[in-house]
Amino acid sequence: MTDIVPSQVDRANPFASFIRLDRAADFGPVSDWASDFDLAEPPYVTDPTVRWAEQRGRCPIAFTERRQRSWLPVLYDDIAAIAHDIEHFSSHDPIVVSPFDVPINDLLPVPPISSDPPVHTWARRLLLPAFGPSAVEAMSEVTRGLAEELIADHFSDGSGDAAADYARHIPVRVIAHMLGIPVEDEEMFTGWVVRTLQQGFQGLAFVGDALDAIMEMTVYFSERVAERRAMERGTRPRDLITMLIEAETDEPMSDQHLLGTCFLLLIAGIDTTWSAIGSSLWHLATHPDDQRRLRQDPSVLPMAVEEFLRVYSPVTMARIVTDDVEFKGCPMKKGDKVLMAFPAGNHDPAQFEDAERFVIDRARNRHFAFGSGIHRCLGSNLARMEIRVAVQTFLERVPPFELADPDAVTWTGGQVRGPRCVPIRPSA
Ligand code: HEM
């Protein structure tokens, strides 16, 4: 471990002694993507398709030692094969660049996403009913109400920031409702996501703040759990936290497991869906024909949502190699990271006809924006509903729009990619 300890890191924080500050150092520009890639590279964040195309033709599984030994497959079939091979590729450290020198599952387990079977099997099963189609459909009116409120507050003259004033607020408010935590605290919840997942380990300046955010979440959810436990069964609010407290599981659920699942449910759906709604609206602002088509024929919307998810897939995950293994000629070593570039696989021409083109009514679209295999997104019904309702409500309530200032658009990337500033105005 490095000796560099910037003053921002509070050494009393229990996670501080596991931190690898060297991974947050500035590594400078990428020299050769095949042997030195970096998902935080600004051109990759703005438009990763260029790197994927280059890599597919030259080196379909790239490697780097910057930050951490990591492999980056970009072909659909390779990514799918790794996602299904849970024996050689563990989920104990699904963070793309982990700040810690031990797998996150050993330090701060966030089941089921950081678990392997057998824990994964029951940790996931107990959550499934809460995210099934009927539970999600019950949230669609709430979502529509939130969308209408945001439009009334921010887009009364047809202009505003579709990412910051709209997409950013919908997923956090929906999941706060479901967890039973106050929607009024949304800025604190979103702040935790930004401080851990987005900024967290992109630079030394942010590391201390990310550790603080983890502690704040721990304290916050410990208090919410204690409040519910102090209530009689039957008088507790009917929300996800109570569901977890009362769950009957194969193995006794530790408090650490319970808190980790609360964290995950809060953070897994926020910047992912915020990114997906934001990039969908960015697309419509920059592709007037597609916007017109959706306005004229709303029945295309379900297909458009799948194409938004394919073309602008926000999420890249990671696995760790459990033992030395050769995969497609690559000598992977125990402990190496393999990045699950689902977004890259979704642009693979071997899997999708005319893969680089956005086809609003693409009929065959077996994308894996939600992953593949046992960890496939548990919130996929919820995310799809939120994107559909958010886009539909926006098209109904906001007149035809375009970008007000293309140069002002900003994207964030790494584990989750999406636009963070999309200023729009009524179309000329
Ligand atoms: C467009 C939005 C979303 C995208 C693109 C997305 C993507 C993903 C992906 C790719 C995985 C697989 C992880 C892996 O293979 O390691 C995943 C897992 C997961 N997602 Fe999502 N997600 C989205 C929204 C949500 C929402 C709204 C929730 C709700 C809480 C959620 C909860 C989860 C959970 C709990 C897992 C872990 C499942 C498991 O390990 O069995 N996601 N998601």
Residues whose N, C-alpha, C, O or C-beta is under 5 A from the ligand:
A	BS01	HEM	P94 P112 I113 R124 L265 A268 G269 T272 T273 A276 P314 V315 M317 A369 F370 G371 S372 I374 H375 R376 C377 L378 G379 L382 A383
